Amino acid sequence: MKAAAFISLSAAFVLVAGCGASGTVPNPPSDGGGVSPYVKQGGPKPINWIQFSPGVNSQDSILIGPDKNMWFTSNGGLSQMTMTGLVSTIPFVCHGPNLALGADGNFYSGCNSSIGQISPAGVENDYPIPSGDSPSGGFALGPDGNVWFTEGQHIGKVTPSGLVAEFRYPTGVGITNSGVTAGSDGKVWFTESAAHLVASIDPAGGDRFLT
């Protein structure tokens, strides 16, 4: 009985070891232009992989625009990339690494103590932040149709017409690089990184926070 058990365990070990060995596949060579047609990562099925060189230094955010192309901020401003990799860039003065698409079809970002709004055609409007605080984190379209963003001491919103409102964090603790998104409950959710909290705010009554 012991011998049979030992043989069974040995066979299982060989089977597992064989599976592990077959799953280790080196990456294929490049096509010479720095782009691999696919990458295998520890499994028998290839992952389809397409890479484009945009010709500009892209930053952090990328999103789909109203024209169904990809848009991202770059060192030249706001860049558009088609599904085939064709890139065009329009000047965008007041932008940072974070980007959101508004309900009005315009893009929103921030710089210093202002919010930048730019249309896909390149028409830019910059709106000052009343408190002088700076956008330091994410941008997102809220359930109320406004774009919400996090600052050092406030969470703010900007309407399509450029009206900026701010609400101080209830903890009084400043944050940096915190995210924000619309929740399924009709509230705006965000992270308070320095206070190690996740909070929400009700757009219908901006002074009501949940932490």
C-alpha positions in Angstrom: 0.0 0.0 0.0 2.8 2.4 0.9 4.7 1.6 -2.3 1.6 2.3 -4.4 1.0 5.6 -2.7 4.7 6.6 -3.3 4.4 5.7 -7.0 1.1 7.7 -7.3 2.7 10.8 -5.7 5.8 10.5 -7.9 3.6 10.4 -11.0 1.7 13.5 -9.8 4.9 15.3 -9.2 6.1 14.5 -12.7 2.8 15.7 -14.2 2.9 19.0 -12.3 6.5 19.6 -13.1 5.9 18.9 -16.8 3.0 21.4 -16.8 5.2 24.1 -15.3 8.0 23.5 -17.7 5.7 23.7 -20.8 4.2 27.0 -19.5 7.6 28.8 -19.4 8.0 30.2 -22.9 10.6 32.9 -23.7 9.4 36.1 -25.4 9.7 36.0 -29.2 12.3 38.2 -30.9 11.4 41.8 -32.0 10.5 42.5 -35.6 13.5 44.9 -35.7 11.5 48.0 -34.9 11.1 47.3 -31.2 7.6 45.8 -31.6 6.9 42.1 -30.9 3.9 40.7 -32.7 2.9 38.8 -29.6 4.1 38.1 -26.1 3.7 34.8 -24.3 3.6 35.1 -20.5 3.8 31.8 -18.8 1.1 30.1 -20.8 0.5 28.3 -24.1 -1.8 30.9 -25.6 -0.3 34.1 -27.1 -1.5 37.5 -26.1 -2.1 39.7 -29.2 0.0 42.8 -28.8 0.1 46.0 -30.9 2.3 48.9 -30.1 2.5 52.3 -31.7 5.1 55.0 -31.4 3.1 58.3 -31.1 6.2 60.5 -31.8 5.4 62.6 -28.6 6.0 62.0 -24.9 2.7 60.8 -23.6 1.8 61.3 -19.9 -0.6 59.3 -17.7 -4.2 59.4 -18.9 -5.7 58.0 -22.1 -9.4 57.8 -23.0 -11.7 57.4 -25.9 -13.0 60.6 -27.3 -16.3 61.6 -28.9 -14.9 60.6 -32.3 -14.1 57.1 -31.1 -10.4 57.7 -31.3 -7.9 57.6 -28.4 -6.9 60.9 -26.7 -4.1 61.6 -24.3 -2.0 64.5 -23.0 1.5 64.9 -24.3 4.4 67.3 -24.2 2.9 69.0 -27.2 -0.6 69.4 -25.8 -3.5 67.1 -26.5 -2.9 64.2 -28.8 -5.4 62.1 -30.8 -4.5 58.6 -32.1 -6.6 56.7 -34.5 -7.1 52.9 -34.3 -4.3 52.5 -36.9 -1.8 54.6 -34.9 -2.0 57.9 -36.8 -1.3 60.7 -34.3 -2.2 64.4 -34.5 -1.6 66.9 -31.7 -3.3 70.2 -30.9 -1.8 72.8 -28.5 -3.2 72.6 -24.9 -1.6 75.0 -22.5 -3.4 74.3 -19.2 -3.1 70.6 -18.8 -1.5 68.0 -16.5 -1.2 64.3 -16.6 -4.8 63.6 -15.9 -7.7 64.0 -18.4 -11.4 63.5 -18.5 -14.1 63.8 -21.2 -17.0 66.0 -20.2 -20.7 65.5 -21.0 -20.3 68.4 -23.4 -17.7 66.5 -25.6 -14.8 68.7 -24.4 -11.7 67.5 -22.6 -10.8 68.7 -19.1 -7.4 68.8 -17.3 -5.7 71.1 -14.9 -2.6 73.2 -14.3 -1.3 75.3 -11.4 -4.6 76.9 -10.0 -6.7 76.6 -13.1 -8.9 74.1 -15.0 -8.3 73.7 -18.7 -11.2 72.9 -21.0 -10.4 72.1 -24.7 -12.6 71.0 -27.6 -11.6 68.3 -30.0 -11.1 71.2 -32.5 -8.6 72.9 -30.3 -10.6 75.7 -28.7 -9.3 76.1 -25.2 -10.8 77.9 -22.2 -9.0 78.1 -18.8 -11.0 78.7 -15.6 -9.4 79.8 -12.3 -9.9 77.8 -9.2 -11.5 80.2 -6.6 -9.4 79.1 -3.6 -6.1 79.2 -5.5 -5.7 75.4 -4.7 -4.2 73.2 -7.4 -5.5 70.1 -9.1 -3.3 67.3 -7.8 -5.1 64.1 -8.8 -7.7 62.6 -11.0 -10.5 64.0 -13.2 -13.8 62.2 -13.9 -17.2 62.9 -15.3 -19.7 62.9 -12.4 -23.3 61.6 -12.4 -24.4 65.3 -12.4 -22.9 66.0 -15.8 -20.0 68.0 -14.3 -16.4 67.1 -14.3 -15.0 66.5 -10.8 -11.3 66.6 -9.7 -9.2 66.4 -6.6 -7.0 69.2 -5.3 -4.6 69.5 -2.4 -7.3 70.6 0.1 -10.6 70.3 -1.8 -12.6 68.2 -4.2 -13.8 70.4 -6.9 -16.2 70.4 -9.9 -16.4 72.4 -13.1 -19.6 72.8 -15.1 -19.6 72.9 -18.9 -19.9 76.7 -18.8 -16.8 77.0 -16.6 -18.2 77.5 -13.2 -15.8 76.0 -10.6 -17.0 75.0 -7.1 -14.9 73.5 -4.3 -15.6 71.5 -1.1 -12.9 71.2 1.6 -12.1 67.7 2.7 -13.9 67.0 6.0 -10.7 65.6 7.6 -8.7 68.8 6.8 -5.8 66.6 5.6 -4.3 67.5 2.3 -3.9 64.9 -0.4 -1.8 64.4 -3.5 -2.5 62.3 -6.6 -5.8 60.9 -5.4 -8.3 59.4 -7.7 -12.0 60.2 -8.3 -14.8 58.4 -10.1 -18.6 58.4 -10.4 -20.3 55.7 -8.3 -23.3 53.6 -9.2 -25.1 55.3 -6.3 -25.2 58.7 -7.9 -22.3 60.0 -5.7 -18.8 61.0 -6.6 -16.2 58.8 -4.9 -12.6 59.7 -4.3 -9.5 58.7 -2.2 -8.0 60.8 0.5 -4.5 59.4 0.2 -2.9 61.2 3.1 -5.7 60.4 5.5 -5.9 56.8 4.2 -9.6 57.1 3.6 -12.1 56.5 0.8 -14.9 59.1 0.7 -17.9 60.0 -1.4 -19.7 63.3 -1.9 -23.3 63.8 -3.0 -23.5 66.1 -6.0 -27.0 67.1 -5.0 -25.7 68.6 -1.7 -22.0 69.2 -1.9 -21.5 69.6 1.8 -22.6 66.0 2.5 -19.6 63.6 2.7 -19.4 59.9 3.6 -16.0 58.7 4.9 
